[in-house]
């Protein structure tokens, strides 16, 4: 398993906006099935965010801004994954 597959779940998703009605419905069902795995990705990104926040606080002042930016990106990814999971869960 590659690192990209371990951290990025959206590579396997299908475009549910193109094709016939049946193809779009099949793509949506496929994406909904894949969304069941999103809590594992949320946990991974939450752990990465926690480690980066700890690193930001504990790092020297020269590295703090860089680690803060990377923490912000990881936290935004966590929020995005939760949003996608909830959208599929309650649709």
N, C-alpha and C positions, 0 to 999 in steps of 0.2 A: 504494500500500500504506500503510495506516495504521500509526501507531506501535504501537497495541494488537496488531495482527496480527504485527508484527515482533518483539514481545517475549512475546506470550502465545499458545502453540500450542493451548491446550485449547478454544478457541472452536469449532473444527471437529469436535471429538470427539462421538460419539453415545453415548447412554445404553444400555449393554448389559445392563441389569437389567430392562427392561420389554419387553413384547411376547411373541409366540410364540417357540418355540425357534428357528425359522428366522430370525426378525427379530433375536433376540439374537445369533445366530451371525454374521449379516451385519453387525451393528453392531460386533461384536468384530473381525471381519476388517477392517472400515473403520478402526477405531482402530489396529489393528496396522499397517496400511499407513501411516497418518499418523505412527506412532511412528518410522518410518525417518528422518523429518526432525528428530527431537529432538536429535541431536548438534549441529546448527547452532544451536539455541536454547541448548544447554549452552555452546557457545563464546561466544555473545553475553552470556549472564549471567555467565560466568566473567570476561570482559573488563570488564563493568560492576563486578563485585566487585573486581577488581584496581584499577581506577581509583578506586573509593570507598575502598579500603583506603589507597591512596597519598594520597588527599585527606584522609583521617582523620589520617594521620601528619603530613602537611605543613601542616595547617590550624592556625589559632590555637586556643588552648584553649577559646574560647567556642563554636566550631563543632564541635570534635572529638566531643562526645557525640552530636550530631545525625547527623553523618556516620557515626559508629560504628553507630548504630541502623539507618540506611539500608543500610550495608554488611552488617550481620547479616541483614537481610531479603533482600538480593540473594544472599547466600551460601546462605541457606535455599532460595531458589528454584532455585539451581543444583543443590543436593543433591536436591531434589524432582524435577527434570527427569531427573537421572541415575537416580533410583529408578524412575520411570515407564518410562524407556527400557529398563532392565534387566528390569523385570517383563514388558514386552511381548516383549522379545528372547528370553527364556528360558521363555516360557509356551507 
